């Protein structure tokens, strides 16, 4: 299952959208969720995201990223007025 990443005016024509993001197929078998249907971990090939934590609004506040065996922990800080991300910071 993939997602269209190009311009919406080219979607029905099957034309590339001019974006640089690569569309990668994935299956649901690599995704786990909790009782609230929040994603708790995702595995896509050699990349995995785990320990996903959420705030009361439902935004991701921290997660662990593992790529090719290298693990890093990240925290996400949000503007409490707009709920847009201010920063994503690596933590030890």
C-alpha positions, 0 to 999 in steps of 0.5 A: 500500500502506498501513498501519493506524494505528488501534486494533487493536479497530477494524481489522476493522470498518474504523472510524477508530482515534482516532489523528491520524496520516494514512495515506499510500499509497506504492510501493516504487519510492522505496526503495533498500536495500544488500546487507544489506537496510538501507534507504539512501534513501526518497523520498515525494513532496517528502520524501526521506531519504538517507545512512541509516547503521546501527550494528552492532545494526541501528539507524539512527544518522544520516540526511539529510532533504530536505523541499521542497528543504531538507536537514538532517542528523540523528544518533540516540543510543541507550541501550545497555541498552534500545536506545531512542532518547535523542535525535535531534539536527540536525547541521551 
